[in-house]
Amino acid sequence: MATRFPAFSAAADWDLSDDGTRAPSSDAIVHSFAAEVILRVAAQARRDRTEATAPKIALLSEALLCSDDAAAPDFVRDARLAGMPADTLYYGLVAGAVQQVGNVWARDHVELPAMLRTSHRVWRIMNELRDVFVRISDRKPGQHAVFAPCPQECHMIGLTMTADDLRRRGWEIEVVSSDTHDGLIQDIERRAPISVALGATSTRMTLPLARLVVGLRAHIPGVWVMIGGAITTQEPDLLSMTGADAVANSADEAETLMLAHMADLVERRANRI
């Protein structure tokens, strides 16, 4: 379940979109991703995770900001191997440390390049813990998924038709929508799905899609995210640009990918460590 940090960098150079509008500047992209990772994870902090003591949180916060890329992931891995529960690791230790990092950033004590580096480290930790959450879950991976169009996406016919097609094949598909990024994440989080499919029809939705993937992973650590719609034929690097798990452009392809994910979940849970 290797998931990459969305492959935007300060050197990114976006072209004009098909309709002639210009994509966001590279600085805006970098800032948007860094902010999404830091703010979303920080918002998950829970003070009732007593095993995540203040000294441990402070040490991880320092590790996230230091020059050593391996320091923070190693710190979290050592805490996990020492027996700290997954919920405490994420909601107590990691989220608490990221909250402290966010406070430092808010006081302008961290430059943007350093914050982007820290965001990459947090993303790496999230992915390692994501695998842990998948293995410890006792929830049966049934044929259920949440489908949602990207906020501000005007075209829902393809997504709706795909959902209807899969329902006829025996899948339980919930279609949800929201006009806002936060609203959609909250709506999906309430359903706590194992699998989510996000729909978009234009490359202009690449950045909003990537922010959604980050937000969903922060709120639902074990979630698997697929992207569908016309954007999948327009952007060949969609997976690396959004950090999603899969892309599909038909009901057949979506079903094949979701069934493969279900089989992978069963195998992982059968080999818990």
Steps between C-alpha positions, in 0.01 A plus 500: 500500500775744406361848447705788375486861603341693211780576257482877492817693575618858514637451150166395354397673178137451406368565150177666402197277543284395207267796540784751513499568873834500684571249775599616849859616549753246624542691828123486556501126430785434742340711771160336446635147544716587798206673667259215426729236650598702808161650583298183433722275709532758779121516521493130596688556829331334798608587853357178645781288353696499826781275373598777261663714770594864453876420493448238225288741298765773537776261390305397190427864419873572509571196284249618239686831470860377523739440209476119515225364275496166682477635856122547522395176322749306710367659819143398416607152391688450828192609697285253305744213552510588871128427515328836463149436352430625149228745614738652755783517247289693251252704704732561794866493404506591129204741496621665820849552357362630169280740695813642664670528160195685367517745789866572421414547133214735589750721683709514179789320665523242220573586136285342227771263364552360851126463549466312172777265614318451830175433313673223303612345828150514645361345180754218526399433861129512406558232237689274738223532760237453231632150443482437876138617516410267212656197670340557841149575371236233560256658257400264220598642161164461327384627161436854618648832391431872511500687168537879496559766236774751568351822649402747226484213249196567282484165319362209702335289231796266450553450873128436556481252211805313630348484849171367357685241292691374803180487708350269240803276549432477873712787634375739767601842368427826684524814289571815699580852391586836647583844364795533738821311568444485876134406461580205276772365730266525800217329312725213392662470843160448663454191283849364587536313168774255411496614135429840345471593132543867406376626165631786284481593134773761457869541579403817688381263772846346553593721794157472670517121455845482658383709795203267541728195506714660770194607700334159480819322605534733799143438616472130401852355529429168326289629211566389140437770238425453131452779244266468203358714224629669186801640687649148497546523122627858507773476763737200462677574829182525705606243760833666573344848496222420746635219718190288428512120500340431162329653197208353305308616196217244489279296731684183397837652585371644828355164606820315414709744703264498799482119504881485487515742792256284699713192433810692610329602825405140575858386440650775715268428790575129475869580542485745789819565687 
